[in-house]
């Protein structure tokens, strides 16, 4: 419970005595020096306690860098610190109720819940891949022949980017000589596009050209390898028209 002592003195003398000057040359020639016991001596504009013990409970709420070699902490004290502690306790109690645990086992309950979520996400991805694979097999029948190339451009419902990539790979194996564009949309209307060109046809047309043509019409852009490319877009309303134009684009590119 060290006393807080203050005195005014010359800036250079204060620094020479070891007072910490946090703000460089922004001080006047005469400065106020605050000393608390033997552990703190700083140049200070003001303090609101006469002894360190007057601060009471002290709770740090944030910490970060403000300049090279200088860290800043923000804290609440007294009744403010008590209120912060009570709020933290209430939050722990609420979380414990949500995971059907107690204050003592809430951390392990949350870890278990997160692990379960990760497992469910993994299972969901597997189901999406399976769904896209099944749809891809059915969609192969809709490919259009353009100069010896099978061209397929269509939507795949409920598929994410990974599922679309897997479906494109399977369709390339199935169709042998093909240009494929698959698309899906999410709940927010964001479009995902994946295009593939079989290895023997990349000399005539590249996946990046095809996916770029579609993406440009739906407010997006993309790129990738000659045999595989991916893009995104923001205007799902124009997607059907953009996909329907792929056959014509391929025909023009290969001169069929």
C-alpha positions in Angstrom: 0.0 0.0 0.0 2.7 2.4 -1.1 2.1 6.1 -1.0 1.7 8.1 -4.2 4.1 11.1 -4.1 4.1 13.9 -6.7 6.4 16.9 -7.3 7.1 19.3 -10.1 10.6 19.6 -11.4 12.7 20.3 -14.4 12.2 17.8 -17.3 15.9 17.0 -17.8 16.4 16.5 -14.0 13.4 14.2 -13.8 14.6 12.0 -16.6 18.1 12.0 -15.1 16.6 10.6 -11.9 15.1 7.7 -13.8 11.5 8.9 -14.3 9.9 7.2 -17.3 8.9 9.7 -20.1 6.4 7.8 -22.3 5.7 10.5 -24.7 9.2 11.6 -25.8 9.6 15.3 -26.4 6.0 16.3 -25.9 6.5 17.5 -22.3 7.0 21.1 -21.1 10.2 22.2 -19.4 8.6 21.7 -16.0 7.0 18.3 -15.5 5.0 16.6 -12.8 6.7 13.4 -11.5 4.6 10.7 -9.9 6.3 8.2 -7.7 4.7 5.2 -6.1 6.9 3.3 -3.7 10.2 2.1 -5.2 8.6 0.4 -8.2 7.2 3.3 -10.3 8.4 6.8 -11.2 6.8 8.4 -14.2 6.0 11.8 -15.7 2.3 12.1 -15.2 -0.4 14.6 -15.8 -2.5 13.5 -12.9 -3.5 10.7 -10.6 -6.6 10.1 -8.5 -5.3 8.2 -5.5 -3.1 9.0 -2.5 -1.9 5.4 -2.0 -1.6 2.4 -4.2 -4.1 0.5 -2.0 -6.8 3.1 -2.8 -7.0 1.5 -6.3 -8.4 -1.7 -4.8 -9.2 -4.5 -7.3 -7.3 -4.0 -10.5 -8.3 -6.0 -13.7 -6.5 -5.7 -17.0 -8.9 -5.7 -19.9 -6.6 -5.2 -22.8 -2.9 -5.0 -23.8 -1.1 -4.0 -26.9 1.8 -2.1 -28.5 1.6 1.6 -29.0 5.2 2.3 -30.2 8.5 0.6 -30.6 9.4 -0.9 -27.3 6.3 0.4 -25.6 3.3 -1.6 -24.5 0.1 -0.2 -23.2 -2.4 -1.9 -20.8 -5.9 -0.8 -20.1 -7.6 -1.8 -16.9 -10.6 -1.2 -14.7 -10.3 -0.6 -11.0 -12.4 -0.5 -7.9 -16.1 -0.9 -8.6 -15.4 -1.0 -12.3 -13.2 -4.0 -11.8 -15.8 -5.7 -9.6 -18.4 -5.1 -12.3 -16.1 -6.6 -15.0 -15.4 -9.6 -12.8 -19.1 -10.2 -12.2 -19.8 -9.9 -16.0 -17.1 -12.5 -16.7 -18.6 -14.8 -14.1 -22.0 -14.3 -15.6 -20.6 -15.1 -19.1 -19.0 -18.3 -17.8 -22.3 -19.3 -16.1 -24.2 -18.7 -19.3 -21.8 -20.7 -21.4 -21.9 -23.5 -18.9 -25.7 -23.6 -19.2 -25.5 -23.7 -23.0 -23.2 -26.7 -22.9 -24.9 -28.3 -20.0 -21.9 -28.2 -17.8 -20.7 -26.5 -14.6 -18.3 -23.7 -14.0 -15.5 -26.2 -13.3 -16.0 -28.3 -16.5 -17.1 -25.6 -18.9 -13.8 -25.5 -20.8 -13.8 -29.3 -21.4 -17.4 -29.2 -22.5 -16.7 -26.4 -25.0 -13.7 -28.4 -26.4 -15.9 -31.4 -26.8 -18.6 -29.3 -28.6 -16.0 -27.8 -30.9 -14.6 -31.3 -31.7 -18.1 -32.5 -32.5 -18.7 -29.5 -34.8 -15.5 -30.3 -36.6 -16.6 -33.9 -37.0 -20.0 -32.9 -38.3 -18.4 -30.4 -40.8 -16.2 -33.3 -42.0 -19.2 -35.5 -42.5 -21.1 -32.7 -44.2 -18.2 -32.2 -46.7 -18.2 -36.0 -47.4 -22.0 -35.9 -48.1 -21.6 -32.9 -50.4 -18.9 -34.7 -52.3 -21.1 -37.8 -52.6 -24.0 -35.6 -53.7 -22.0 -33.8 -56.3 -20.5 -37.0 -57.5 -23.9 -38.5 -58.0 -25.2 -35.5 -59.8 -22.1 -35.4 -62.0 -22.8 -38.9 -63.2 -26.3 -37.9 -64.1 -25.2 -34.6 -65.7 -22.7 -36.3 -68.1 -25.6 -37.3 -70.3 -26.3 -33.6 -70.9 -23.0 -32.8 -72.5 -23.1 -31.2 -76.0 -20.7 -32.3 -78.7 -18.8 -29.4 -80.2 -16.1 -30.3 -82.7 -15.5 -33.6 -81.0 -15.4 -32.0 -77.6 -18.1 -32.8 -75.0 -19.1 -29.5 -73.5 -21.0 -29.4 -70.2 -21.9 -26.2 -68.3 -24.5 -26.5 -65.5 -25.4 -26.0 -61.9 -24.8 -28.5 -59.1 -27.1 -27.9 -56.2 -25.7 -27.9 -52.6 -22.0 -28.3 -53.6 -19.1 -26.3 -52.2 -15.9 -25.7 -54.1 -14.3 -29.0 -53.0 -17.3 -31.0 -54.2 -17.3 -29.2 -57.5 -13.6 -29.9 -58.0 -14.2 -33.6 -57.3 -17.2 -33.7 -59.7 -15.2 -32.0 -62.5 -12.4 -34.6 -62.1 -14.9 -37.5 -62.3 -16.6 -36.0 -65.3 -13.3 -35.5 -67.1 -12.6 -39.2 -66.6 -16.1 -40.1 -67.8 -16.3 -37.9 -70.8 -12.6 -38.4 -71.9 -12.5 -35.3 -74.2 -14.3 -32.5 -72.6 -14.8 -28.9 -71.4 -16.7 -28.8 -68.2 -18.0 -25.8 -66.1 -19.9 -26.5 -62.9 -21.4 -23.8 -60.7 -23.1 -23.5 -57.3 -24.5 -20.7 -55.2 -24.6 -20.3 -51.4 -27.3 -18.8 -49.2 -25.9 -15.3 -49.6 -26.0 -15.5 -53.4 -22.3 -15.9 -53.9 -21.3 -18.0 -56.9 -18.6 -20.6 -57.1 -17.4 -21.7 -60.5 -15.1 -24.6 -61.4 -13.9 -25.4 -64.9 -12.0 -28.3 -66.3 -10.5 -29.3 -69.7 -9.2 -32.7 -70.4 -5.4 -33.0 -70.9 -5.6 -33.7 -74.6 -7.6 -30.6 -75.4 -5.7 -27.8 -73.5 -4.0 -27.0 -76.8 -7.3 -25.9 -78.2 -8.9 -24.3 -75.2 -7.9 -23.6 -71.6 -9.9 -23.9 -68.5 -8.9 -20.3 -67.4 -10.4 -18.9 -70.6 -13.7 -20.7 -70.1 -14.1 -19.8 -66.4 -13.0 -16.2 -67.0 -15.6 -15.9 -69.7 -18.4 -17.0 -67.3 -17.1 -15.1 -64.3 -16.9 -11.8 -66.2 -20.7 -12.0 -66.7 -21.5 -12.5 -63.0 -19.3 -9.8 -61.5 -16.4 -12.1 -60.7 -12.9 -13.2 -61.8 -10.7 -16.3 -61.5 -7.9 -18.3 -62.9 -5.9 -21.5 -62.7 -4.1 -24.1 -64.8 -4.8 -24.9 -68.4 -6.7 -28.0 -67.4 -8.3 -26.6 -64.2 -9.5 -23.2 -63.1 -11.8 -21.7 -60.4 -13.6 -18.4 -60.0 -16.2 -16.7 -57.9 -19.0 -14.2 -58.7 -21.5 -12.0 -56.9 -24.4 -11.8 -59.4 -26.2 -15.2 -59.3 -29.2 -13.8 -61.3 -27.0 -13.8 -64.4 -25.5 -17.2 -63.9 -28.1 -19.2 -66.0 -27.4 -17.0 -69.0 -23.7 -17.1 -68.5 -23.7 -20.9 -68.4 -25.9 -21.2 -71.4 -23.3 -19.3 -73.4 -20.4 -21.7 -72.7 -21.2 -23.9 -75.7 -21.1 -20.9 -78.1 -17.9 -19.7 -76.5 -16.2 -23.0 -76.9 -17.4 -23.3 -80.5 -15.9 -19.9 -81.3 -12.6 -20.6 -79.5 -11.9 -23.9 -81.3 -13.4 -22.8 -84.6 -16.0 -25.5 -84.8 
